Amino acid sequence: MAELPPRRRIRDAELMRALAHPLRAALLSYLLSAGPRTASECATAVDSSASNCSWHLRQLAQWGLVERVEATDGRERPWRAVPVGLDFGEPGESHERKALAGTWLREEEILAQRYLDTVDDVDPAWRQAAAMSTYALRITPDELDKLSEQIDALVRPYVAPIRKDAPPEAKPVHAGWRAFLRIEADGRPGG
């Protein structure tokens, strides 16, 4: 298998603040999964107005996260995501990074809730294939790092902007992996 392109590392505090905006996170997430779309199509997907999406897409473009592509019908030019994934680093390194991680966590929660709200209307094959699993691991930091790398290696070939051989019936699917030290209600790590 050919080497996969890397995720874009996000380390600049100003860029982190820009990406911590919920609409920008939703727009970038949508474009990463759906491919090139117009501001109007984005507005429908993220529940905003086309003009608001257009403004935020231009902000993302200033950071090199989205770009315009040629229109196929001679009308409005679509936008597409430039990176093939994002690497935010360790969430605790700065206030900006914590805000960024919180925004993207909320975006995942929104997507999961939308799925649950409409699951009765989802094709049975997609319902059966969906997975929402939790695990209580007992693991060292090194083992967790290795496990996350292995999961990334399994998932990345299917990442929408990377995959070129997707069958015609393939659809955008949201997948997330969260693994962190369990903190109890008293603020202490679990034992």
C-alpha positions as a Markdown table, in Angstrom:
| # | Residue | x | y | z |
|---|---|---|---|---|
| 1 | Met | 0.0 | 0.0 | 0.0 |
| 2 | Ala | 1.3 | 3.5 | -0.8 |
| 3 | Glu | 2.1 | 5.8 | 2.0 |
| 4 | Leu | -0.9 | 7.9 | 3.1 |
| 5 | Pro | -0.7 | 11.6 | 3.3 |
| 6 | Pro | -0.2 | 13.0 | 6.8 |
| 7 | Arg | -2.8 | 14.9 | 8.8 |
| 8 | Arg | -2.3 | 18.6 | 9.1 |
| 9 | Arg | -0.7 | 19.5 | 12.4 |
| 10 | Ile | -2.4 | 22.4 | 14.1 |
| 11 | Arg | 0.0 | 24.1 | 16.5 |
| 12 | Asp | -0.6 | 27.9 | 15.9 |
| 13 | Ala | -2.7 | 29.4 | 18.7 |
| 14 | Glu | -4.5 | 31.8 | 16.3 |
| 15 | Leu | -5.4 | 29.0 | 14.0 |
| 16 | Met | -6.6 | 26.9 | 17.0 |
| 17 | Arg | -8.9 | 29.8 | 18.0 |
| 18 | Ala | -10.2 | 30.0 | 14.4 |
| 19 | Leu | -11.0 | 26.3 | 14.3 |
| 20 | Ala | -12.6 | 26.4 | 17.8 |
| 21 | His | -15.5 | 28.2 | 16.2 |
| 22 | Pro | -18.4 | 25.7 | 16.1 |
| 23 | Leu | -19.6 | 26.6 | 12.5 |
| 24 | Arg | -16.0 | 26.4 | 11.1 |
| 25 | Ala | -15.5 | 23.0 | 12.8 |
| 26 | Ala | -18.9 | 21.8 | 11.3 |
| 27 | Leu | -18.0 | 23.1 | 7.8 |
| 28 | Leu | -14.5 | 21.6 | 7.7 |
| 29 | Ser | -15.9 | 18.3 | 9.1 |
| 30 | Tyr | -18.6 | 18.3 | 6.4 |
| 31 | Leu | -16.2 | 19.0 | 3.6 |
| 32 | Leu | -13.8 | 16.4 | 4.8 |
| 33 | Ser | -16.5 | 13.8 | 4.7 |
| 34 | Ala | -18.7 | 14.9 | 1.7 |
| 35 | Gly | -16.1 | 16.3 | -0.7 |
| 36 | Pro | -16.5 | 19.5 | -2.6 |
| 37 | Arg | -19.7 | 21.4 | -1.9 |
| 38 | Thr | -21.1 | 24.9 | -2.5 |
| 39 | Ala | -21.8 | 27.3 | 0.4 |
| 40 | Ser | -25.5 | 26.6 | -0.1 |
| 41 | Glu | -25.0 | 22.8 | 0.2 |
| 42 | Cys | -22.9 | 23.4 | 3.3 |
| 43 | Ala | -25.6 | 25.6 | 4.8 |
| 44 | Thr | -28.1 | 22.8 | 4.4 |
| 45 | Ala | -25.8 | 20.3 | 6.0 |
| 46 | Val | -24.7 | 22.4 | 9.0 |
| 47 | Asp | -28.0 | 24.3 | 9.6 |
| 48 | Ser | -26.8 | 27.8 | 8.8 |
| 49 | Ser | -27.3 | 30.3 | 6.0 |
| 50 | Ala | -25.4 | 30.3 | 2.8 |
| 51 | Ser | -24.0 | 33.8 | 3.4 |
| 52 | Asn | -22.8 | 32.8 | 6.9 |
| 53 | Cys | -21.2 | 29.7 | 5.6 |
| 54 | Ser | -19.6 | 31.6 | 2.7 |
| 55 | Trp | -18.0 | 34.0 | 5.2 |
| 56 | His | -16.6 | 31.2 | 7.4 |
| 57 | Leu | -15.4 | 29.3 | 4.4 |
| 58 | Arg | -13.4 | 32.3 | 3.3 |
| 59 | Gln | -11.9 | 32.5 | 6.8 |
| 60 | Leu | -10.9 | 28.8 | 6.6 |
| 61 | Ala | -9.4 | 29.5 | 3.2 |
| 62 | Gln | -7.2 | 32.2 | 4.7 |
| 63 | Trp | -5.6 | 29.4 | 6.8 |
| 64 | Gly | -5.3 | 27.0 | 3.8 |
| 65 | Leu | -7.9 | 24.6 | 5.2 |
| 66 | Val | -10.3 | 24.9 | 2.3 |
| 67 | Glu | -10.1 | 26.1 | -1.3 |
| 68 | Arg | -12.3 | 26.8 | -4.2 |
| 69 | Val | -12.5 | 24.2 | -7.0 |
| 70 | Glu | -13.9 | 24.6 | -10.5 |
| 71 | Ala | -17.7 | 24.3 | -10.8 |
| 72 | Thr | -18.9 | 21.4 | -12.9 |
| 73 | Asp | -22.1 | 23.2 | -14.0 |
| 74 | Gly | -20.7 | 26.8 | -14.6 |
| 75 | Arg | -22.6 | 28.1 | -11.5 |
| 76 | Glu | -21.4 | 28.6 | -8.0 |
| 77 | Arg | -17.9 | 27.3 | -7.4 |
| 78 | Pro | -17.7 | 24.6 | -4.7 |
| 79 | Trp | -15.3 | 24.5 | -1.7 |
| 80 | Arg | -13.2 | 21.5 | -0.7 |
| 81 | Ala | -11.2 | 20.7 | 2.3 |
| 82 | Val | -7.4 | 20.8 | 1.8 |
| 83 | Pro | -6.1 | 18.6 | 4.6 |
| 84 | Val | -6.8 | 14.9 | 4.8 |
| 85 | Gly | -7.2 | 15.0 | 8.6 |
| 86 | Leu | -6.2 | 17.2 | 11.5 |
| 87 | Asp | -3.7 | 16.6 | 14.3 |
| 88 | Phe | -4.5 | 18.9 | 17.2 |
| 89 | Gly | -1.7 | 17.7 | 19.5 |
| 90 | Glu | -2.2 | 17.2 | 23.3 |
| 91 | Pro | -5.4 | 18.9 | 24.5 |
| 92 | Gly | -3.8 | 20.1 | 27.7 |
| 93 | Glu | -1.0 | 22.1 | 26.2 |
| 94 | Ser | -2.9 | 25.5 | 26.0 |
| 95 | His | -6.3 | 27.1 | 26.6 |
| 96 | Glu | -6.6 | 27.3 | 22.8 |
| 97 | Arg | -6.0 | 23.6 | 22.3 |
| 98 | Lys | -8.6 | 22.8 | 25.1 |
| 99 | Ala | -11.2 | 25.0 | 23.4 |
| 100 | Leu | -10.4 | 23.4 | 20.0 |
| 101 | Ala | -10.7 | 19.9 | 21.4 |
| 102 | Gly | -14.0 | 20.8 | 23.1 |
| 103 | Thr | -15.4 | 22.2 | 19.9 |
| 104 | Trp | -14.6 | 19.1 | 17.9 |
| 105 | Leu | -15.9 | 16.9 | 20.7 |
| 106 | Arg | -19.2 | 18.8 | 20.5 |
| 107 | Glu | -19.2 | 18.3 | 16.7 |
| 108 | Glu | -18.9 | 14.6 | 17.2 |
| 109 | Glu | -21.7 | 14.6 | 19.8 |
| 110 | Ile | -24.0 | 16.6 | 17.3 |
| 111 | Leu | -23.3 | 14.1 | 14.6 |
| 112 | Ala | -24.0 | 11.1 | 16.9 |
| 113 | Gln | -27.2 | 12.7 | 18.1 |
| 114 | Arg | -28.4 | 13.5 | 14.5 |
| 115 | Tyr | -27.8 | 9.8 | 13.7 |
| 116 | Leu | -29.8 | 8.7 | 16.8 |
| 117 | Asp | -32.6 | 11.1 | 16.0 |
| 118 | Thr | -33.0 | 9.7 | 12.5 |
| 119 | Val | -32.0 | 6.0 | 13.0 |
| 120 | Asp | -35.5 | 4.7 | 12.4 |
| 121 | Asp | -35.3 | 6.2 | 8.8 |
| 122 | Val | -31.8 | 4.8 | 8.1 |
| 123 | Asp | -31.5 | 1.9 | 5.7 |
| 124 | Pro | -31.3 | -1.4 | 7.8 |
| 125 | Ala | -27.9 | -2.3 | 6.3 |
| 126 | Trp | -26.5 | 1.0 | 7.6 |
| 127 | Arg | -28.1 | 0.5 | 11.0 |
| 128 | Gln | -26.6 | -3.0 | 11.3 |
| 129 | Ala | -23.2 | -1.7 | 10.2 |
| 130 | Ala | -23.2 | 1.2 | 12.7 |
| 131 | Ala | -21.2 | 0.8 | 15.9 |
| 132 | Met | -21.2 | 2.7 | 19.1 |
| 133 | Ser | -19.0 | 0.9 | 21.5 |
| 134 | Thr | -17.3 | 1.8 | 24.7 |
| 135 | Tyr | -14.5 | 0.0 | 26.4 |
| 136 | Ala | -12.9 | 0.2 | 29.9 |
| 137 | Leu | -9.3 | -0.4 | 29.2 |
| 138 | Arg | -6.5 | -1.1 | 31.7 |
| 139 | Ile | -3.4 | 0.1 | 29.8 |
| 140 | Thr | -0.1 | 2.0 | 30.0 |
| 141 | Pro | 0.5 | 5.3 | 28.2 |
| 142 | Asp | 2.8 | 3.5 | 25.8 |
| 143 | Glu | 0.2 | 0.8 | 25.0 |
| 144 | Leu | -2.4 | 3.5 | 24.5 |
| 145 | Asp | -0.2 | 5.3 | 22.1 |
| 146 | Lys | 0.5 | 2.1 | 20.1 |
| 147 | Leu | -3.2 | 1.2 | 20.1 |
| 148 | Ser | -4.1 | 4.7 | 18.7 |
| 149 | Glu | -1.5 | 4.3 | 16.0 |
| 150 | Gln | -2.8 | 0.9 | 15.1 |
| 151 | Ile | -6.4 | 2.2 | 14.9 |
| 152 | Asp | -5.2 | 5.2 | 12.8 |
| 153 | Ala | -3.4 | 2.8 | 10.4 |
| 154 | Leu | -6.6 | 0.7 | 10.0 |
| 155 | Val | -8.9 | 3.8 | 9.4 |
| 156 | Arg | -6.8 | 6.1 | 7.3 |
| 157 | Pro | -7.1 | 4.2 | 4.0 |
| 158 | Tyr | -10.9 | 4.8 | 4.2 |
| 159 | Val | -10.6 | 8.6 | 4.9 |
| 160 | Ala | -12.8 | 10.3 | 2.3 |
| 161 | Pro | -10.2 | 12.7 | 0.8 |
| 162 | Ile | -7.7 | 9.9 | 0.5 |
| 163 | Arg | -9.8 | 7.0 | -0.8 |
| 164 | Lys | -9.8 | 6.8 | -4.5 |
| 165 | Asp | -11.3 | 3.3 | -4.9 |
| 166 | Ala | -14.6 | 3.7 | -3.0 |
| 167 | Pro | -17.5 | 1.7 | -4.5 |
| 168 | Pro | -20.4 | 3.7 | -5.9 |
| 169 | Glu | -22.6 | 2.8 | -3.0 |
| 170 | Ala | -20.1 | 4.1 | -0.4 |
| 171 | Lys | -21.4 | 7.0 | 1.7 |
| 172 | Pro | -19.8 | 9.4 | 4.2 |
| 173 | Val | -19.5 | 7.9 | 7.6 |
| 174 | His | -18.3 | 9.6 | 10.8 |
| 175 | Ala | -15.8 | 7.7 | 12.9 |
| 176 | Gly | -14.1 | 8.9 | 16.0 |
| 177 | Trp | -11.6 | 7.4 | 18.5 |
| 178 | Arg | -11.3 | 8.9 | 21.9 |
| 179 | Ala | -9.1 | 7.4 | 24.5 |
| 180 | Phe | -8.0 | 9.2 | 27.6 |
| 181 | Leu | -7.2 | 8.6 | 31.3 |
| 182 | Arg | -10.5 | 8.2 | 33.2 |
| 183 | Ile | -11.0 | 11.0 | 35.7 |
| 184 | Glu | -13.5 | 10.4 | 38.5 |
| 185 | Ala | -16.2 | 12.8 | 39.7 |
| 186 | Asp | -13.8 | 14.0 | 42.5 |
| 187 | Gly | -11.3 | 15.1 | 39.8 |
| 188 | Arg | -8.8 | 12.3 | 40.4 |
| 189 | Pro | -7.6 | 9.6 | 38.0 |
| 190 | Gly | -9.4 | 6.3 | 38.4 |
| 191 | Gly | -7.5 | 3.5 | 40.1 |
